[in-house]
Amino acid sequence: MAETSQETVKAGILVTGTEVLTAVIRDENGPWLSGRMLELGVELVEIMVVADRPADLLAGLEHMKSAGVDLIVTTGGLGPTADDLTAEVVAEFTGRPLKLDEGMEAKIAAILRRYAATTPIDLSVDAMLAANRKQAMVPDGAVVLDPIGTAPGLAVPGEDLVVLVLPGPPRELRPMWEDALRLPMLQRVLERATPLLSYRLRMFGTPESELASSLREVEAGGLNISNLEVTTCLRRGEVEIDVRYRPAAAAEAEALRDALAQRHAHTLFSFDGTTIDSIVAGLLQGRSLALAESCSAGLLAARITDTPGASGYFAGGVVTYSNRAKTDLLGIDPGLIEAHGAVSPEVAREMATGALERFKADVAVSITGVAGPGGGTEEKPVGFVCFEAITAEGGSQVRSLVIPGDRSDIRERSALVGMHLLRRLLS
């Protein structure tokens, strides 16, 4: 096997298929396999997508070998058609000639006969057997995995590595992966991996640039984070910080979590990856919620009800898009709208109050804003949104801000801000 430290087993995923490379089909296998390897403590070097061309597939295998991986997992290219060449190329790569596995040929034939007997389509069994015979051609010395469909998988020993060849359809790949983990050939590779631990922090309101500055300050303060893999990502308006580490670096990982918590106490809302949706759902237990939305047009209500069990706390909501709806459904004085405008803190406050009273709720949130692309002014540009979250006991959270982006961004981010106002109001 490739020389690795006691703690590190490296792997690469090679996804084959011109239809994947050209985005006709979305790759589900690479991300799924990545998650399984993380669970096993395997360090994933890369995921590569190549076309159904032998030279490209061989180049991908050679590239991953040069990166020093211990395991290459290929997906796809195991069917009976002319462009299904993965087994053939892996045989060339590992220097193992293809041989007919007569036992596997018999298994594939039995599968095809059962299929032909149950389908209403008039099929030639002999023609199918001839076409599928290539699926029983396996590299000499490979361990064959029984097919879930008609394509068997392969575990092929190579020079200093193992190539695991899996079918492309996820419904076939996933159960076959579990079968592969029981193979001694793979177990000898994986038993050298130590657990790869991780945690995820979530922030709302901290720019990535500020977070990067904090990480530099933490290092400058004497905390060695070189043994931690720290990645940050802005996703749906929140910053996610993923920290991965081996058991030997657990102390540094916890020290980093504490340091970020101290520096970003106001914006760090999740220490264990729990989403804002789950947090808000927990805070609303035993309470009833009402919503009044204008520019978000029900997106906050949709997000609230995406969580199972929302019927236990969501009383209801109204989309008061027009001024008349604000007056008729929430009882807002037309004079207030005329004086301050429909998009104003004053109207947001009355919207929240009207929703609270009409639904006889414990908590209410209102959103009113300029989603664009038109309708903005110098005083209230596109993206200007006013929020108010209140409780029947008199608590409140008020925000007015300009949200960047296009119409869709502004509306979706408005719903997110509403979720976080609820969190701050009820925490």
C-alpha positions in Angstrom: 0.0 0.0 0.0 1.0 3.6 -0.4 3.1 5.0 2.5 0.7 6.8 4.9 0.9 7.8 8.5 -0.8 5.7 11.0 -3.7 8.2 11.1 -4.2 8.9 7.4 -5.8 6.8 4.7 -6.4 8.6 1.5 -9.0 8.0 -1.2 -10.2 9.4 -4.5 -13.6 9.1 -6.2 -13.7 8.8 -10.0 -17.1 9.4 -11.4 -17.5 8.2 -15.0 -20.1 9.3 -17.5 -20.3 11.9 -20.3 -23.9 12.5 -19.2 -22.6 13.5 -15.7 -19.8 15.6 -17.1 -22.2 17.5 -19.3 -24.7 18.0 -16.5 -27.4 15.9 -18.2 -27.4 13.8 -15.0 -26.5 15.2 -11.6 -23.8 13.3 -9.7 -25.3 11.9 -6.5 -22.6 9.3 -5.9 -19.6 11.5 -5.3 -21.1 13.5 -2.4 -22.7 10.3 -0.9 -19.5 8.4 -1.0 -17.6 11.4 0.4 -19.9 11.3 3.5 -19.4 7.6 4.0 -15.6 8.0 3.8 -15.7 10.8 6.3 -17.5 8.5 8.7 -14.7 5.9 8.3 -12.0 8.4 8.9 -10.7 8.3 5.3 -9.3 11.5 3.9 -10.9 12.2 0.5 -8.3 13.8 -1.8 -10.7 14.6 -4.6 -13.8 13.8 -6.6 -13.1 13.7 -10.4 -15.7 13.4 -13.2 -14.5 12.0 -16.6 -16.2 11.2 -19.8 -16.9 7.7 -21.2 -13.5 7.7 -23.0 -10.9 5.1 -22.1 -8.0 7.6 -22.2 -9.8 10.0 -19.9 -10.7 7.2 -17.4 -7.1 5.9 -17.4 -5.7 9.4 -17.0 -8.0 9.9 -14.0 -6.8 6.7 -12.4 -3.1 7.6 -13.0 -3.7 11.0 -11.6 -5.1 9.7 -8.4 -2.3 7.1 -8.1 0.2 10.0 -8.3 -1.6 11.7 -5.4 -0.7 8.8 -3.2 -4.2 7.5 -2.5 -4.8 4.1 -0.9 -8.2 3.6 -2.4 -9.9 4.7 -5.6 -13.6 4.3 -5.9 -15.0 4.4 -9.5 -18.7 4.8 -10.2 -20.5 4.0 -13.5 -19.4 2.4 -16.7 -20.4 -1.2 -15.8 -23.3 -1.6 -18.2 -23.5 -3.8 -21.3 -23.2 -1.1 -23.9 -20.1 -0.1 -25.9 -19.3 3.0 -23.9 -19.3 1.0 -20.6 -15.6 0.5 -20.3 -14.7 0.9 -16.6 -13.8 -2.7 -15.9 -11.7 -2.9 -19.0 -9.7 0.3 -18.2 -9.3 -0.7 -14.5 -7.9 -4.0 -15.7 -5.4 -2.2 -17.9 -4.5 0.2 -15.1 -3.8 -2.6 -12.6 -2.1 -4.8 -15.1 -4.6 -7.6 -14.7 -6.1 -9.3 -17.8 -9.8 -9.7 -18.1 -11.2 -13.1 -17.7 -14.7 -14.5 -18.0 -16.2 -15.3 -14.6 -18.5 -18.1 -15.5 -20.3 -18.1 -12.1 -21.1 -14.4 -12.5 -22.2 -15.0 -16.1 -24.7 -17.5 -14.8 -26.0 -15.1 -12.1 -26.5 -12.3 -14.7 -28.3 -14.7 -17.0 -30.7 -15.7 -14.2 -31.4 -12.1 -13.5 -32.1 -11.4 -17.1 -34.4 -14.4 -17.5 -36.4 -13.3 -14.5 -36.7 -9.9 -15.9 -37.8 -11.2 -19.4 -40.4 -13.4 -17.8 -42.1 -10.6 -15.9 -42.0 -7.7 -18.4 -44.8 -7.2 -21.0 -42.2 -6.3 -23.6 -41.2 -9.0 -26.1 -37.5 -9.5 -25.4 -34.9 -11.8 -26.9 -33.2 -13.5 -24.0 -30.4 -14.7 -26.2 -29.7 -11.2 -27.4 -29.7 -9.8 -23.9 -27.3 -12.6 -22.7 -24.9 -11.8 -25.5 -24.9 -8.1 -24.8 -24.6 -8.6 -21.0 -21.8 -11.2 -21.3 -19.2 -8.4 -21.1 -20.4 -7.6 -17.5 -19.0 -11.0 -16.4 -15.6 -10.1 -17.7 -13.5 -9.3 -14.6 -9.8 -8.5 -14.0 -7.8 -11.5 -12.9 -7.5 -11.6 -9.1 -10.4 -9.2 -8.5 -13.1 -9.9 -5.9 -16.5 -9.8 -7.5 -19.5 -8.2 -5.8 -22.9 -9.6 -6.6 -25.0 -7.3 -8.7 -28.0 -5.3 -7.4 -29.1 -4.7 -10.9 -27.2 -6.6 -13.6 -23.8 -5.0 -13.1 -21.4 -6.7 -10.6 -19.0 -4.6 -8.6 -15.2 -5.3 -8.4 -12.5 -4.9 -5.8 -9.2 -4.9 -7.8 -5.8 -4.9 -6.2 -3.3 -2.6 -7.8 0.2 -1.4 -7.1 0.1 0.1 -3.6 -3.7 0.7 -3.8 -7.1 -0.9 -4.2 -9.6 0.1 -6.9 -13.3 -0.4 -5.9 -15.5 -0.4 -9.0 -19.2 0.3 -8.4 -22.2 0.8 -10.7 -23.6 4.2 -11.5 -27.2 4.1 -10.4 -27.4 5.2 -6.7 -30.0 2.5 -5.9 -27.3 -0.1 -6.9 -24.2 1.7 -5.7 -25.3 2.3 -2.1 -26.1 -1.3 -1.0 -23.1 -2.5 -2.9 -20.9 -0.1 -0.9 -22.1 -1.8 2.2 -21.2 -5.2 0.8 -17.8 -4.0 -0.2 -17.0 -2.9 3.3 -17.1 -6.6 4.4 -14.4 -7.6 1.9 -11.1 -8.4 3.6 -9.3 -6.5 0.8 -11.0 -3.3 1.7 -10.9 -3.9 5.5 -7.1 -4.1 5.3 -7.1 -0.6 3.9 -9.7 0.9 6.1 -8.5 -0.6 9.4 -5.5 1.8 9.2 -7.8 4.8 9.3 -8.4 6.5 12.7 -11.6 8.4 13.4 -12.0 11.8 11.7 -14.0 13.9 14.2 -15.8 17.0 13.3 -18.2 19.7 14.4 -20.1 22.5 12.7 -20.7 26.0 13.9 -23.3 28.3 12.4 -23.2 32.1 12.5 -25.6 34.8 11.3 -24.4 38.3 10.9 -20.7 37.7 10.8 -19.0 38.3 7.4 -16.6 35.7 6.2 -13.8 38.3 6.1 -14.4 39.0 9.8 -14.3 35.3 10.6 -11.0 34.9 8.7 -9.6 37.7 10.7 -10.7 36.0 13.9 -8.9 32.8 12.9 -5.7 34.7 12.2 -6.0 36.3 15.6 -6.5 33.0 17.3 -3.4 31.6 15.7 -1.4 34.7 16.6 -2.6 34.3 20.1 -0.7 30.9 20.4 -3.3 28.3 19.5 -1.9 25.9 17.0 -4.6 24.9 14.5 -2.3 23.4 11.9 -3.7 19.9 12.7 -7.3 21.1 12.2 -9.0 21.3 8.9 -11.1 24.5 9.1 -13.4 25.4 6.2 -16.0 28.2 6.0 -18.9 28.6 3.6 -21.6 31.2 3.2 -24.8 29.2 2.6 -28.3 30.7 2.4 -27.2 33.8 4.3 -25.5 32.0 7.2 -21.8 31.2 7.7 -21.0 27.6 8.4 -17.6 26.7 9.9 -16.7 23.0 9.6 -13.8 21.8 11.8 -12.4 18.3 11.2 -9.6 16.7 13.2 -8.1 13.5 14.4 -8.4 12.5 18.1 -4.9 13.7 18.9 -6.0 17.3 18.0 -9.2 17.2 20.1 -7.9 19.8 22.6 -7.0 22.3 19.9 -10.4 21.7 18.3 -12.3 22.5 21.5 -10.0 25.5 22.2 -10.9 26.9 18.7 -14.6 26.4 19.4 -14.3 28.3 22.7 -12.2 31.1 21.1 -14.8 31.7 18.3 -17.6 31.6 20.8 -16.0 34.3 22.8 -15.3 36.5 19.8 -18.7 36.0 18.1 -21.1 35.5 21.0 -23.8 37.6 19.4 -23.8 35.9 16.0 -22.8 32.3 16.8 -26.1 30.6 17.3 -25.3 26.9 16.8 -22.4 25.0 18.3 -23.3 21.6 17.0 -24.6 22.2 13.5 -28.3 22.4 14.6 -30.1 24.5 12.0 -32.0 27.7 12.7 -35.2 25.9 11.7 -34.8 23.3 14.4 -33.8 25.8 17.0 -36.9 28.0 16.3 -39.1 24.9 16.3 -37.8 24.1 19.8 -38.3 27.6 21.1 -41.9 27.7 19.9 -42.9 24.6 21.8 -45.7 25.5 24.1 -46.3 28.8 22.3 -48.4 29.8 19.3 -47.0 31.9 16.4 -48.7 34.2 13.9 -47.2 35.8 10.9 -47.9 38.9 8.7 -45.9 39.0 5.5 -45.8 41.4 2.6 -42.6 41.2 0.4 -41.7 37.7 1.5 -45.2 36.6 0.4 -45.5 33.5 2.7 -41.9 32.3 2.5 -41.5 32.6 6.3 -44.7 30.6 6.8 -43.4 28.0 4.3 -40.1 27.8 6.2 -41.8 27.5 9.6 -44.1 24.7 8.3 -41.2 22.8 6.6 -40.4 21.4 10.0 -42.6 18.4 11.0 -44.8 19.2 14.0 -45.3 22.8 13.1 -49.1 22.4 13.5 -48.5 22.3 17.2 -47.3 25.9 17.4 -48.1 27.7 14.1 -51.5 29.4 14.5 -51.5 30.9 11.0 -50.4 33.8 8.8 -51.6 36.3 6.3 -49.9 37.7 3.2 -50.9 41.4 3.1 -49.3 42.4 -0.1 -51.5 45.4 -0.9 -52.2 48.4 1.4 -55.9 47.4 1.3 -55.1 44.0 2.6 -53.0 45.5 5.4 -56.0 47.6 6.4 -58.8 45.0 5.9 -57.0 41.9 7.4 -54.7 43.5 10.0 -56.7 46.6 10.9 -53.9 49.1 10.0 -54.9 52.7 9.8 -54.7 53.9 6.2 -53.5 57.2 7.6 -50.4 55.5 9.1 -49.6 53.9 5.8 -50.0 57.2 4.0 -47.8 59.0 6.5 -45.0 56.5 6.8 -45.3 54.3 3.7 -46.2 50.6 3.6 -42.5 49.8 4.0 -41.7 51.4 7.4 -41.0 50.3 10.9 -44.3 51.9 12.0 -46.3 49.7 9.6 -44.2 46.6 10.5 -45.1 47.1 14.1 -48.8 47.4 13.4 -48.7 44.3 11.1 -47.2 42.3 13.9 -49.7 43.6 16.4 -52.6 42.9 14.1 -51.4 39.3 13.5 -50.9 38.7 17.2 -54.4 39.9 18.0 -56.3 38.2 15.2 -54.8 34.8 15.7 -54.8 35.2 19.5 -51.1 34.1 19.4 -48.3 34.3 21.9 -45.7 35.5 19.3 -45.9 37.3 16.0 -43.5 38.3 13.2 -44.1 40.8 10.4 -42.1 41.5 7.2 -42.6 44.4 4.8 -40.1 45.5 2.2 -39.1 46.5 -1.3 -38.3 43.3 -3.1 -37.6 45.0 -6.5 -36.6 45.2 -9.2 -38.6 48.4 -9.2 -40.2 50.4 -6.5 -37.1 51.6 -4.7 -36.4 55.2 -3.8 -33.3 57.0 -2.5 -34.7 56.8 1.1 -36.0 53.2 0.7 -34.0 51.4 -2.0 -34.6 48.0 -3.4 -33.8 45.5 -0.6 -35.0 47.8 2.2 -37.0 45.6 4.6 -38.6 46.3 7.9 -39.2 43.5 10.5 -40.8 43.3 13.9 -41.1 40.3 16.2 -43.2 40.6 19.3 -44.7 38.6 22.2 -48.0 39.0 23.9 -46.0 39.8 27.1 -44.5 42.9 25.4 -41.1 41.6 24.2 -39.9 42.8 20.8 -37.1 42.6 18.3 -37.1 45.3 15.6 -34.9 45.5 12.5 -34.7 47.6 9.3 -32.0 46.8 6.9 -31.1 46.8 3.2 -30.7 43.2 1.9 -28.4 42.8 -1.1 -29.2 40.7 -4.2 -32.0 40.2 -6.7 -35.7 39.8 -6.0 -35.4 36.2 -5.1 -32.4 36.8 -2.8 -34.2 39.6 -1.0 -37.4 37.6 -0.4 -35.5 34.4 0.8 -33.2 36.4 3.0 -36.1 38.2 4.5 -37.6 34.9 5.7 -34.2 34.0 7.2 -34.0 37.3 9.1 -37.5 36.6 10.4 -36.3 33.2 11.7 -33.4 34.8 13.5 -35.5 37.5 15.0 -37.7 34.8 16.4 -34.7 33.1 17.9 -33.4 36.2 19.5 -36.8 37.1 20.8 -37.4 33.8 22.4 -33.9 32.8 23.6 
